[in-house]
Amino acid sequence: MLFDTHTHLDAIQFEEDRAETIQRAVDNGVTRMVNIGFNRETIPTTMALAEQYDFIYAAVGWHPQDAITMKKEDLDWIAQLCSHNKVVAIGEIGLDYYWDTSPKEVQHEVFRNQIGLARSLNMPICIHNRDAHEDVVKILREEKASEVGGILHSFSGSWEIAKMCLNMGFHLSFGGPITFKNAKQPKEVLINTPLDRLLIETDSPYLTPHPFRGKRNESAYVRLVAEAAAELKGISVEEIAQITTKNALELFSI
């Protein structure tokens, strides 16, 4: 029983074999997935997948890279979609200082607005954070995001940053990088993360785990993440699967 809490199965990389990719995940013990709709193009395709497969759920939000394109009607659209029974979170939202596609002040405003929406709807949030650790924590605190909680997806920060997020009630999710030989920081953070706050993901088609690194990622490979997490935690893969699935079900109110 594995739960891939963050995937992009609607991505163009799966155009030729989407159904087969989803079936491979099922064959590898993946019982649930959350697909992420993060802009005007991917929200409709995410919703279509969630409606087609009973074990695929949706998160909808506006990605920081696309922040500059967001209008008020988009926020209203997300709010409307949150009443759908397959929408379990608002995301992915946050800050991205690596790609220079939206000005920081625009990213901040869009991030704050979506946290405010999540609080008004009592929905958990899924956070994208790239090279913006301090500002993400600052905004989460100022916007009282602890009232709804959520996920720091594909967590890449230090243990000090992780502790701040854990103290606000957030879960930390880990993917392919914990299988990389030289990825000391995410491994250290995972080892220290309490089991009841731990989640696993693929972020497919990105961040492919070893031994498939450099190739397209897919949800079936969340099993490799579970195996790496189990080894780092010193417990069985079955326990990791059971714990992380339970955590996800509770967080997403499934």
Number of C-alpha atoms within 10 A of each C-alpha: 18 28 29 32 32 30 25 25 27 22 15 10 16 18 10 9 10 16 11 11 16 19 14 16 21 18 11 15 15 23 16 22 28 27 29 32 26 23 21 15 9 19 22 15 18 26 23 13 18 21 16 10 12 12 16 24 25 29 30 29 31 29 25 32 23 18 25 18 15 17 11 9 9 15 17 12 15 22 19 10 19 21 11 12 12 19 23 23 25 29 31 27 28 30 28 24 17 11 11 9 14 18 14 18 11 17 25 18 15 27 27 20 15 23 28 15 18 23 19 11 14 14 22 25 31 27 26 21 25 18 14 16 17 13 14 23 18 12 18 20 14 11 17 16 22 18 15 19 24 26 28 26 26 25 23 24 18 13 17 10 17 23 15 15 22 19 11 19 17 25 26 26 24 28 31 28 24 26 23 16 9 10 13 11 16 22 22 14 22 23 18 14 20 13 16 13 20 23 31 27 27 32 25 27 19 18 20 26 26 18 11 13 15 11 13 14 23 26 30 22 23 32 24 21 26 29 18 23 26 18 14 16 18 11 12 14 20 13 13 26 24 14 18 25 23 18 19 25 14 10 21 18 11 11
